[in-house]
Amino acid sequence: MDAMSNAPVWEAARRAAHDPGDGAPRYARIAALVEEAIANGDLRAAQRLPTVRELSAQLEVSGTTIVAAYNLLRDKNLIRGEVGRGTFVGPAQPAPAAAADGNGGGHANGAPAAPVRRMPAIAWRRRALVNTELQLRAAHAAALDLTRGTPDPQLMPLAVLQRAWAAVAGATTAADLQYPTHADADPTLLAQLLPRLRSDGIQVEARDVVVGSSAQQFLTLAMQVARGHQREGELLVAIEEPGYQTAMDTFERGGCRLVGVEVDAHGARPESLDAALAAGALMVVMTPRAHSPTGASWTPARRAQLADVLARHPQALVVEDDPLAEIASARPGSLLSDDRLAERVLYIRSFSKSVAPDLRLAIATARDPLRSMLAEEKSFADGWTSRFTQRVLARALADPELDAALDRARTAYAERREAAARAIDEGLAPLGGGASPGDDGLHVWVRLPADCDSAGVLAETAQRGFLAAPGGSFFVHPGHGRAIRLNAGAAAGVEQAAAAGKAIADAVATVRRSPHNRGVAGAITV
């Protein structure tokens, strides 16, 4: 069916857009009309909706208004975007559930049934982020994109890496390019890594280390290890929320079910972790410092509390994902240091955010037998990780200028986070919102006032020259519309980070209902 069919619906939406009515924002009036049309069947499930440009022209409103309306409907799980295809009525379809007996199904009379192939879950978080970014960028091509989790390339140690590449290339022989006889970590990398890890409170030996291409690879391998110990049914994974959205999508695509673990200023909350484990979680994924998106880091006391909880649940594999260790100021140590847990803790450290994403290098440490199981999974995934690249990282870690470069990055990111957070708090704190600059990392997590939604604020922020990410993409389930993630670290300096924060605060002021309205009781539903 043509996307611009249902003319009466769009004519009603045009009238609603230009009738101030109860004072609700224009995009909210359009979204309410579309929601009503979906509810009464005028817009049917799987029907393609008009593009932003088409509907903007039809309703005689700006593209920003349509983007905000679509984002509000998406936050309510009423529509979905599919990259390259368009926007459609209806939520993403969940993967078929496995049968209760965990064997792919069966008939009521006990006769065996054909196995049911489980389809990968749709990565709705990634799609939501990508669609929001593409739509806002289409309407505001000049806006600075602060939606992604990327580091500032100007803070990467380029000169150090150039020297390392040249030195390793000059020393490489033809034999070095051959298939390796084993997949162990390169000795030159271990010589640089082990002292750094130990000084950071990560007590490991050379035999504990596995080298991979990314933290994402190790999370996938850990999932496979955990599933290998599962007797039946789907794997339940306890994961922080808000949290690392790519990991959530990855686990769901792998057939896992997620249970959220609440986060506060010091990371995962022990009581929430305990509840997730009591519910049957067999794998736990936590971030010890520079948590994305809040920037929270464990204190020694919090690490001890989490260890006590985990000790009461010996069935769970524990994964520590530490992606910003080299540019973090917090030193929380690792659960590996707790003898009660050491044999089931997998600690992951990657170098994408701190050194360079294109190095494609990360390390994982674990005691045997967990280390051997992880290495076996790695051997079937891609065999080994380039020894050339390992040696480049080793040279970079040995360069006396690297730590100075990391110090500069650490300071710059802290200053940018704090500048953005101050600007946000000046506008939002009196309204019940605010910013979490966190202890480390790149991001500022923005809590919106109760009478605001992220879709409208993002659209207004884009109009002011900055793109940020919808906070709903960082939760286990959709529907969290009152938060935003801003990558302040990717701003070009403190002044630009402060300007981005002010843009969000000003956007909130524009989106909020006027004082004569009903406040929270009449607020936008998200």
TAGIJO-V686884 format. One line per field, one symbol per residue. burial: + if it has 16 or more other C-alpha atoms within 10 Angstrom, else -. A space follows every 50 residues. Layout:
burial = ???
//
This chain:
burial = --+-----++--++-++------++++++++++++-++----+---++++ +++-++-++-+-+++++++++++++++++++-----++++++----++-- ---+++-------------++++++++++++++-++++++--++++++++ ++--++++-++--++--+--------------++++-+++-+++--+--+ -+++---++++++++++++++++++++-----+++++++++++++-++++ +++++++++++++-++++++-++++++--++++++++++++++++++++- -+++-+++++--+-++++++++++++++++++++++----++++++++++ +++++++-+++++++++--++++++-++----++++++++++++++++-- -++-++--++-++++++++++++++++++-+-++++++++++++++++++ ++++++++++++++++++++++++++-++++++++++++++-++-+++++ +++++++++++++---------++++
//
